Amino acid sequence: MEFNVKKLASDAGVFFSRAMQFTEEKLGQAEKTELDAHFENLLARADCTKNWTEKILRQTEVLLQPNPSARVEEFLYEKLDRKVPSRVTNGELLAQYMTEAANDFGPGTPYGKTLIKVGETQRRLGAAEREFIRSASINFLTPLRNFLEGDWRTISKERRILQNRRLDLDACKARVKKAKAAEAKAAAVPDFQETRPRNYVLSASASALWSDEVEKAEHELRLTQTEFDRQAEVTRLLLEGISSTHVNHLRCLHEFVESQTNYYAQCYQFMLDLQKQLGSSKGEIFSGTFVGNAESTSPAAAPSPPAAAAAATLPAVPTIPVVPTVVGVPNTVAEGVLNPSEVKPPTSGTRRARVLYDYEAADSTELALLADEMITVYSLPGMDPDWLIGERGNQKGKVPVTYLELLS
């Protein structure tokens, strides 16, 4: 108990001495030991690395998991050293809803079939997103987090120790300076003409006491200087290790970019496959719809067997139902196959339209579009309402309505 009390009193004295030194430095009443320029650069570089690593880590977490509640939940699981439960991605949840809707609407209907196809693609997108999040967390987030929770904590601890050693060193320097000043004052030549020679004896005794105090203060200064130099070297080595940290983070950054590239490449390929599936089935759906309408409105008129065979072999080209003879519409349209090059625009009903997005023609009957260009559009009797005939100079072909902004 006695040892603990003494240690507590000693620690309190050291703390008070450091507090006094720190306060006097802030007030400009005490000198401060300055570190060399290289050391200061290392400190600034370490602080910069820590600050930007924290920002990059937080924003990457937001990128991978935009839901703040989910991020808090994952943080708590990590702190409790428990496995984070598997969470369904938004794409997988959407796929589930689309599949259930298709079953309710009828998986054999055109809408149900399309829902199933889109839902399967969304499931694949969700699985790819899950893999990307897992890969990015392991290869990028974990090394950044390990630096902040490991290396940086060690550097911060050693920097605090170095700061305390510097305060102790400057406090010892101040004590030595004060002791030498008092010794010089006490060692001043006494006045032998005084009638009281006892003053000389007291002055000599005080001079001897201050000499001992100076020696003691200088001894403490040497010890404190040694401790400060040793701690400065330890801290310097840790700060120089920031270069290795940058190399490690650079490697992790390359792995993150590679994972992100693979993820977006997979998404692009999945969407291309879905687009092809929808494009091949769209003609079948529209063909069935048009033929059904033609049969209901004109039972005596039906496409000839060659036309039906052509529709089966070219499902991407929608067939046109049999309609009465229309002025400006050649016989090829009435027979069920649209040839835009032979279609003449009606005398009235044409409109100007601005193209919203680029569109690549699927076949010779369609017109390729460029965003922001102006074209003339019009509709023909019996055409699918999702398509119009577009003209640009001498070029003519079908264009999707969703890619256009119709102008008055």
C-alpha positions, 0 to 999 in steps of 0.5 A: 500500500505504501508503494502504491501511495508513493507511486500515485504521488509521483505520477501526480507530480509528473502530471502536474509538471507536464501540465505546467510545461504545456500551459506555459508553452501555450502562453509563450512563457516556456521554450519548446523542443522542436522536432526536425523537419523530416520528423514533422513531415512524417507526422503530417503524412501519417495524419493525412493517411489516417484522415483520408483512409477513414473517409475512403472507408466510410464512403466505400461502406456506403457504396456497398451498403446504402442502408444506414440501419444495415451498416449499424447492424453489421458494425454491432455484429463485428464488435460482438465478434459474431457472424453477420447474417446473410441478407437478401439483396434488392435484386434478389428480392425483386426477382422473388416478387416478379416470380410470384407475380408471374405465377399469379398472372399465369406463367404461360401468358406473355406477361408472365413469361416476361416476368419470369425472364426478367426475374431470373436476370434480377436474381443473377444480378443480385447474386453478382452484387452479393459476390462483389460486396463480399470480395470488396469487403475482404480485399479492400475494406478489411485492410483499411480497417485493420490499419486504423484499428491496428497500426494507427492505434500503435502510432498514436500511442507512441506519439502520445508517449513522445509528447510526454517525453518532450514535456518532461525534457523541456521541464528538466531544461527549465529546472536546470536553467532556474537552478543555474540562475539561483546558483549564480546569484548565490555565488555573487561576491559578498560585501566584506565591509559589512559589519555582519560577516554571517551573511558571507557564511549564509551565502556560501552555504546557499551557493553549495546547496544550489550547486548540488541542485544544479548537478541533480537537475543536470543528471535528470536532464541527461536521463530525460534526454536519453528517454526522449531520443529513444522514444523519438527513434521508435516513433520515427520507425513507425511513421516511416512504415506508412510507406509500406501501408501505402503500398499495401493499400495500393494493392488492395485498391487494384483488387477492388477495381478488379472486383468492381470491373468483374461485377459490372461486366457480369451485369452488362452481360446479364442485361444483354442476354435478357435484351436478346431474350426479350427481343426474340420473344417480342415478335412472337408476342406481338405477332400473336396479338396482331393475328388475334386482332385480325381474326376477331375483326375480319374472320374471312381475312387471314394471313396466307401460309407463306406469310405465317411461315415467314413470321415463324422464321423471323420472330423479331419482325412484327407482322401486320394484320390484314386490313382493308386497302389504305391509301399510301400503304402498299400491298406488302403491308396488307400481306402482313410484312412491313417494308418501311422503304415502300411506305409513303407518309400520309398526307396528314398526321405526321409529327416531329419528334426528338430522340431521347436515347441512342437506339440500334436497329435490330433489322433492316425494317427499323431505323437506328437513332441518335440521341437529340436528333430530330425525325419525322414520325407517323403511324399506320393502321394496324401498327403496334402502338409501341412503334411508329414509322420514322423518317430522317432524310431518305432513311425510313424505318420503325422506331420505338415510341419510348425512345422519342419525345413527340413535339406538337 
